[in-house]
Amino acid sequence: MPGTSATVPASGPPAVTVDTVLDGLDHPWDVVVAPDGTVLTGERGGRFVVRHPDGQAATLQADLSDLHAIGETGLMGIALSRDFATDRTFYTCQGHRDPDDVRVVAWTVDPDWTTATRTRTVISGMPVAGGGRHGGCRILAHPDGTLYVGTGDSTRPTVPQDRGSLGGKVLHLNPDGTPAAGNPEPGSAVYTLGHRNVQGLALQPGTGRIYAVEQGTRRDDEVNLLEPGGNYGYRPDREPGRYDESVPMTDPDRVPGAIGAVWSSGSPTIATPAGAFVTGDAWGRWSGALAVSSQQEEQLLLLRLSDDGRSVVDSTTLLEGTYGRLRSLTPLPDGSLLVTTDNGNDDRVLRVMPN
């Protein structure tokens, strides 16, 4: 288990120290830390990897024989149950073959972290394209015990605006898969719609606000503040039967009442797959900022939001070009941030700590 670390000067405050927690990985899509300090990640192609508190790494045995891993889709988001310390449950987003769709699956893991056992499918039927494009799929385990799930639109032109489809949405569920109380339409898991490919979800400490991080077309990756029933304006069906990616990411003309983004990348996009809030005195003036990862620009973007959470008042970047493509972001109680790389060659789980 390597113990490499490096101090990386930021292009603006703060400076950070970066340690390698795990290496030798292949497209680790997400990472979580259990109460006992065990780190759990999953490779998109179909493998769980754990790092025990003593630093030893191992494969967590699990039956992933029905995994549909192609293109952008495979073993994706991971979240621990709110009651993990007692129920040993975690959730995954994963592609499923025959029929091809994306599902949220519940697992339990033994106390020694040797074997994960599938216990149920929480929800199925999230669409995915034949080549794996736009499958989503991020899980936010809310402190109230419910689950929020960001999904992709499967590159089908009518899906983002179709209230009967689970694609191009943020879903709100109970752990048993039933729609959460207070959803905009009783009996429906749909919380928001009009999205292209939601791969990041972040809960802002102290406010309860939930933000979605979305991958754009050729322009306008977005950060969106979620409002129950909100429509975020992606409608790529301008020509019947054609997935038209030249439309705006938010189109108030064709989607009246579409909610505008809190932040967008402009043109070109930087490919934003995740977001997380950073907190703690060591972050200085950036404490409370939303961190957003970038694959294309190979950097970590920090966004200071306005008091009402609807705009960005300042920004800076970290880790530019140092570790390649960055994917998931997981905040830890000590103020540090776990980051996975997405290069496909000796990928890592990194721990980013402000100095």
Buried (B, 14 or more C-beta within 10 A) or exposed (E): EEEEEEEBEBEBBBBBBBBBBBBEBBBBBBBBBBEEEBBBBBBBBBBBBBBBEEEEBEEBBBEBEBBBBBBBBBBBBBBBBBEBEEBBBBBBBBBBEEEBBBBBBBBBBEEEBEBBEBEEEBBBBBBBBEEBBBBBBBBBBBEEEBBBBBBBBBBBBBBBBBEEBBBBBBBBBBBEBEBBEEBBEEEBBBBBBBBBBBBBBBBBEEEEBBBBBBBBBEBBBBBBBBBEEBBBBBBBBEEEEEBEBEBBBBBEEBBEEBBBBBBBBEEBBBBBBBBBBBBBEBBEEBBBBBBBBBBBBBBBBBBBBEEEEEBBEEBBBBBBEBBBBBBBBBBBEEBBBBBBBBBEEEBBBBBBBBB
